[in-house]
Amino acid sequence: PPPPPATTVPQTWRPSANSLTIPDDRAFASFKAECLCEEGWTMTYTKGGITVWTQVLEEGKSVHKIKCRMVCKDVPAETMYDVLHDIEYRRKWDSNVIETFDIGKLTVNADVGYYSWKCPKPLRNRDVITLRSWLPIGKDYIIMNYSVKHAVCMDNHIQ
């Protein structure tokens, strides 16, 4: 079925807490609908082609969902999609990367990977293991990342 209209807040797909759940077509449709939806979101920043929205998850709590949109007028979506997938090229254009590597490929369009990056002071550098899934749908190129745990890297990297 088609994704819900952009005027409704979609039921968001999330990975299981106890295992890796690889997103299916419904998950991609839900993710796209959430990206397009503005209901329940507050625009907090817009300048130079970058727009940021926040959504309060629970009243009185300081945890928020954040979504961003960046417009790159001279870069086709297909090129951006390819650049974001190339971890060797990332070391050339991402001056904040400390280390990045693939842990394992799960399907033709899903993998688990490690990424660490430099943060400005007073923050400490950060790292994450993600389940990354991707799917081109027509003119849309969707990449979804979710933090996951992975025993091989937990002891040596993630703080």
Helices and strands as residue ranges (DSSP letters): H 25-36, E 42-47, E 50-56, E 64-70, H 77-85, H 87-93, E 97-107, E 110-117, E 126-137, E 140-147, H 151-154
